[in-house]
Amino acid sequence: MSYLEKNFAFYASYHSDTINVAVHIICVWPLLWTGQAMLALLALPGPVAEAVDSALPPAVAPYAGANWALVGTLVYVLYYIVLDHKAGFLAAALVVAGNAAANHLVATYPGELVLKAAAGIHIGCWVAQIAAHKIFEGRAPALLDNLAQAFLMAPYFVMLEIIMHLGYEPSPGFIKRATARAAEARAEFEASQKTKAS
């Protein structure tokens, strides 16, 4: 089982309920984008910022400021492209678009307004996801078991779920294998809960 399959199966084992999946489809990318907006308010240290600013073409600079959102964006872009050489480029493009929008917001509106709006949406999305996990899945979100996956992988997996419904498959048999492994993981969790209850 590939790294991608293993991690998608882990993610899918926490997202089997249709309503919970819908909440994640609605909330996960806005979480990333609002995170980028908040990080766009934080400039990189002086010499680093100067080096980044001088390296950026003038046409790109307003959309890729020398801030921590740019650093986060680069991490996500590289990770997604390495993770999946096909769909990873689509996910990377969505992350770059979020960074461009975040920098545009910071350049256009007062920082305090951007922070309040982004933080409000961010908190609302977290509350919705945690509630959906508790109510519809009957368990805590995956972030308690795998923090890196919650932040790095969740946006990719939400996008992957959508494009798999449109016919994409990262490799032949991926969906079948990952779905079977997710079902096994859910069964293991349910068995452990029954053991704890008795």
C-alpha positions as a Markdown table, in Angstrom:
| # | Residue | x | y | z |
|---|---|---|---|---|
| 1 | Met | 0.0 | 0.0 | 0.0 |
| 2 | Ser | 1.4 | 3.4 | -1.0 |
| 3 | Tyr | 2.0 | 6.3 | 1.3 |
| 4 | Leu | -0.9 | 8.1 | -0.3 |
| 5 | Glu | -3.3 | 5.1 | 0.0 |
| 6 | Lys | -2.3 | 4.4 | 3.6 |
| 7 | Asn | -2.9 | 8.1 | 4.6 |
| 8 | Phe | -6.1 | 8.4 | 2.6 |
| 9 | Ala | -7.4 | 5.2 | 4.2 |
| 10 | Phe | -6.6 | 6.7 | 7.7 |
| 11 | Tyr | -8.5 | 9.9 | 6.7 |
| 12 | Ala | -11.4 | 8.0 | 5.2 |
| 13 | Ser | -11.7 | 5.9 | 8.4 |
| 14 | Tyr | -12.7 | 9.1 | 10.2 |
| 15 | His | -15.0 | 10.3 | 7.5 |
| 16 | Ser | -17.6 | 7.7 | 6.7 |
| 17 | Asp | -20.8 | 9.7 | 7.4 |
| 18 | Thr | -22.2 | 11.6 | 4.4 |
| 19 | Ile | -23.0 | 14.7 | 6.5 |
| 20 | Asn | -19.6 | 14.8 | 8.1 |
| 21 | Val | -18.0 | 14.5 | 4.7 |
| 22 | Ala | -20.1 | 17.3 | 3.4 |
| 23 | Val | -19.1 | 19.5 | 6.4 |
| 24 | His | -15.5 | 18.8 | 5.6 |
| 25 | Ile | -15.9 | 19.6 | 1.9 |
| 26 | Ile | -17.4 | 22.9 | 2.9 |
| 27 | Cys | -14.9 | 23.8 | 5.7 |
| 28 | Val | -11.5 | 22.3 | 5.1 |
| 29 | Trp | -10.3 | 24.6 | 2.2 |
| 30 | Pro | -11.7 | 27.7 | 3.9 |
| 31 | Leu | -9.7 | 26.7 | 7.0 |
| 32 | Leu | -6.5 | 26.6 | 4.9 |
| 33 | Trp | -7.3 | 29.8 | 3.1 |
| 34 | Thr | -8.2 | 31.7 | 6.3 |
| 35 | Gly | -5.0 | 30.4 | 7.9 |
| 36 | Gln | -3.1 | 31.8 | 4.9 |
| 37 | Ala | -4.8 | 35.2 | 5.4 |
| 38 | Met | -3.8 | 35.3 | 9.1 |
| 39 | Leu | -0.2 | 34.3 | 8.2 |
| 40 | Ala | -0.1 | 36.9 | 5.5 |
| 41 | Leu | -0.3 | 39.5 | 8.3 |
| 42 | Leu | 3.0 | 38.2 | 9.7 |
| 43 | Ala | 6.1 | 39.5 | 7.9 |
| 44 | Leu | 9.2 | 37.4 | 7.6 |
| 45 | Pro | 12.3 | 38.6 | 9.5 |
| 46 | Gly | 13.9 | 41.7 | 7.9 |
| 47 | Pro | 16.8 | 40.2 | 5.9 |
| 48 | Val | 14.7 | 37.3 | 4.7 |
| 49 | Ala | 11.8 | 39.6 | 3.7 |
| 50 | Glu | 14.2 | 41.8 | 1.8 |
| 51 | Ala | 15.7 | 38.7 | -0.1 |
| 52 | Val | 12.2 | 37.4 | -0.9 |
| 53 | Asp | 11.0 | 40.9 | -2.0 |
| 54 | Ser | 14.0 | 41.3 | -4.3 |
| 55 | Ala | 13.5 | 37.8 | -5.8 |
| 56 | Leu | 9.8 | 38.3 | -6.6 |
| 57 | Pro | 8.9 | 39.7 | -10.0 |
| 58 | Pro | 7.0 | 43.0 | -9.6 |
| 59 | Ala | 3.8 | 41.6 | -11.1 |
| 60 | Val | 3.9 | 38.7 | -8.6 |
| 61 | Ala | 4.9 | 40.6 | -5.4 |
| 62 | Pro | 1.4 | 41.9 | -4.5 |
| 63 | Tyr | 0.1 | 38.2 | -4.5 |
| 64 | Ala | 3.1 | 36.5 | -2.8 |
| 65 | Gly | 4.3 | 38.8 | 0.0 |
| 66 | Ala | 7.3 | 38.2 | 2.1 |
| 67 | Asn | 5.3 | 36.7 | 5.0 |
| 68 | Trp | 4.7 | 33.4 | 6.7 |
| 69 | Ala | 1.8 | 32.6 | 4.4 |
| 70 | Leu | 4.3 | 32.3 | 1.6 |
| 71 | Val | 6.4 | 29.8 | 3.6 |
| 72 | Gly | 3.3 | 27.7 | 4.4 |
| 73 | Thr | 2.3 | 27.9 | 0.8 |
| 74 | Leu | 5.6 | 26.6 | -0.4 |
| 75 | Val | 5.4 | 23.7 | 2.1 |
| 76 | Tyr | 1.9 | 22.7 | 0.9 |
| 77 | Val | 2.8 | 23.1 | -2.8 |
| 78 | Leu | 5.9 | 20.9 | -2.6 |
| 79 | Tyr | 4.2 | 18.3 | -0.4 |
| 80 | Tyr | 1.2 | 18.0 | -2.7 |
| 81 | Ile | 3.3 | 17.7 | -5.9 |
| 82 | Val | 5.5 | 15.0 | -4.3 |
| 83 | Leu | 2.5 | 13.2 | -2.9 |
| 84 | Asp | 0.7 | 12.8 | -6.2 |
| 85 | His | 2.3 | 13.8 | -9.5 |
| 86 | Lys | -1.1 | 14.2 | -11.1 |
| 87 | Ala | -3.7 | 15.6 | -8.8 |
| 88 | Gly | -1.1 | 17.2 | -6.6 |
| 89 | Phe | -0.7 | 20.0 | -9.2 |
| 90 | Leu | -4.4 | 20.8 | -8.8 |
| 91 | Ala | -4.1 | 21.0 | -5.1 |
| 92 | Ala | -1.0 | 23.1 | -5.3 |
| 93 | Ala | -2.8 | 25.5 | -7.6 |
| 94 | Leu | -5.6 | 25.9 | -5.1 |
| 95 | Val | -3.0 | 26.6 | -2.3 |
| 96 | Val | -1.3 | 29.2 | -4.5 |
| 97 | Ala | -4.6 | 30.8 | -5.3 |
| 98 | Gly | -5.4 | 31.0 | -1.6 |
| 99 | Asn | -2.0 | 32.6 | -1.0 |
| 100 | Ala | -2.6 | 35.2 | -3.7 |
| 101 | Ala | -6.1 | 36.0 | -2.3 |
| 102 | Ala | -4.7 | 36.3 | 1.2 |
| 103 | Asn | -2.0 | 38.7 | 0.1 |
| 104 | His | -4.5 | 40.7 | -1.9 |
| 105 | Leu | -6.8 | 41.0 | 1.1 |
| 106 | Val | -3.9 | 42.1 | 3.4 |
| 107 | Ala | -2.8 | 44.7 | 0.8 |
| 108 | Thr | -6.4 | 46.0 | 0.3 |
| 109 | Tyr | -8.0 | 46.0 | 3.7 |
| 110 | Pro | -6.9 | 47.0 | 7.2 |
| 111 | Gly | -5.0 | 44.2 | 8.9 |
| 112 | Glu | -7.4 | 44.2 | 11.9 |
| 113 | Leu | -10.4 | 43.6 | 9.6 |
| 114 | Val | -8.6 | 40.8 | 7.8 |
| 115 | Leu | -7.6 | 39.2 | 11.1 |
| 116 | Lys | -11.2 | 39.4 | 12.6 |
| 117 | Ala | -12.9 | 38.1 | 9.4 |
| 118 | Ala | -10.3 | 35.3 | 8.9 |
| 119 | Ala | -10.3 | 34.3 | 12.5 |
| 120 | Gly | -14.1 | 34.2 | 12.7 |
| 121 | Ile | -14.4 | 32.0 | 9.6 |
| 122 | His | -11.5 | 29.8 | 10.8 |
| 123 | Ile | -13.0 | 29.3 | 14.3 |
| 124 | Gly | -16.5 | 28.6 | 12.8 |
| 125 | Cys | -15.1 | 26.0 | 10.4 |
| 126 | Trp | -13.2 | 24.2 | 13.3 |
| 127 | Val | -16.4 | 24.2 | 15.4 |
| 128 | Ala | -18.5 | 22.8 | 12.6 |
| 129 | Gln | -16.0 | 20.0 | 11.9 |
| 130 | Ile | -15.5 | 19.0 | 15.5 |
| 131 | Ala | -19.3 | 19.0 | 16.0 |
| 132 | Ala | -19.8 | 17.0 | 12.9 |
| 133 | His | -17.3 | 14.4 | 14.0 |
| 134 | Lys | -18.9 | 14.1 | 17.4 |
| 135 | Ile | -22.5 | 14.0 | 16.2 |
| 136 | Phe | -22.2 | 12.1 | 12.9 |
| 137 | Glu | -19.1 | 9.9 | 13.3 |
| 138 | Gly | -19.4 | 9.4 | 17.1 |
| 139 | Arg | -15.6 | 10.0 | 17.5 |
| 140 | Ala | -13.1 | 12.8 | 17.9 |
| 141 | Pro | -11.5 | 14.2 | 14.7 |
| 142 | Ala | -8.3 | 12.6 | 13.3 |
| 143 | Leu | -6.2 | 15.6 | 14.4 |
| 144 | Leu | -6.1 | 14.1 | 17.8 |
| 145 | Asp | -4.3 | 11.1 | 16.4 |
| 146 | Asn | -2.3 | 12.7 | 13.6 |
| 147 | Leu | -1.8 | 16.4 | 13.7 |
| 148 | Ala | 0.3 | 16.6 | 10.6 |
| 149 | Gln | -2.4 | 14.9 | 8.6 |
| 150 | Ala | -5.1 | 17.2 | 9.9 |
| 151 | Phe | -3.2 | 20.2 | 8.6 |
| 152 | Leu | -1.3 | 19.0 | 5.5 |
| 153 | Met | -3.4 | 16.1 | 4.2 |
| 154 | Ala | -7.0 | 17.1 | 4.9 |
| 155 | Pro | -7.2 | 19.8 | 2.1 |
| 156 | Tyr | -5.7 | 17.3 | -0.4 |
| 157 | Phe | -8.0 | 14.5 | 0.7 |
| 158 | Val | -11.1 | 16.7 | 0.4 |
| 159 | Met | -10.1 | 17.7 | -3.1 |
| 160 | Leu | -9.3 | 14.0 | -3.8 |
| 161 | Glu | -12.7 | 12.9 | -2.7 |
| 162 | Ile | -14.3 | 15.3 | -5.0 |
| 163 | Ile | -12.3 | 14.5 | -8.1 |
| 164 | Met | -12.6 | 10.7 | -7.4 |
| 165 | His | -16.4 | 11.2 | -7.7 |
| 166 | Leu | -15.6 | 12.7 | -11.1 |
| 167 | Gly | -13.7 | 9.6 | -12.2 |
| 168 | Tyr | -10.1 | 10.3 | -11.1 |
| 169 | Glu | -8.1 | 7.5 | -9.4 |
| 170 | Pro | -4.5 | 8.1 | -8.3 |
| 171 | Ser | -3.6 | 4.6 | -9.4 |
| 172 | Pro | -5.6 | 1.5 | -10.6 |
| 173 | Gly | -7.4 | -0.1 | -7.7 |
| 174 | Phe | -6.7 | 2.8 | -5.3 |
| 175 | Ile | -10.3 | 3.5 | -4.3 |
| 176 | Lys | -11.0 | -0.2 | -3.7 |
| 177 | Arg | -7.9 | -0.8 | -1.6 |
| 178 | Ala | -8.2 | 2.5 | 0.4 |
| 179 | Thr | -11.9 | 1.9 | 1.0 |
| 180 | Ala | -11.3 | -1.6 | 2.3 |
| 181 | Arg | -8.5 | -0.4 | 4.6 |
| 182 | Ala | -10.7 | 2.4 | 5.9 |
| 183 | Ala | -13.5 | -0.1 | 6.7 |
| 184 | Glu | -11.0 | -2.3 | 8.6 |
| 185 | Ala | -9.8 | 0.7 | 10.6 |
| 186 | Arg | -13.4 | 1.8 | 11.4 |
| 187 | Ala | -14.2 | -1.8 | 12.5 |
| 188 | Glu | -11.1 | -1.9 | 14.7 |
| 189 | Phe | -12.2 | 1.4 | 16.3 |
| 190 | Glu | -15.7 | 0.2 | 16.9 |
| 191 | Ala | -14.4 | -3.0 | 18.5 |
| 192 | Ser | -12.1 | -1.1 | 20.8 |
| 193 | Gln | -15.1 | 1.1 | 21.9 |
| 194 | Lys | -17.1 | -2.0 | 22.7 |
| 195 | Thr | -14.3 | -3.4 | 24.7 |
| 196 | Lys | -13.9 | -0.1 | 26.6 |
| 197 | Ala | -17.7 | 0.0 | 27.3 |
| 198 | Ser | -17.8 | -3.5 | 28.8 |
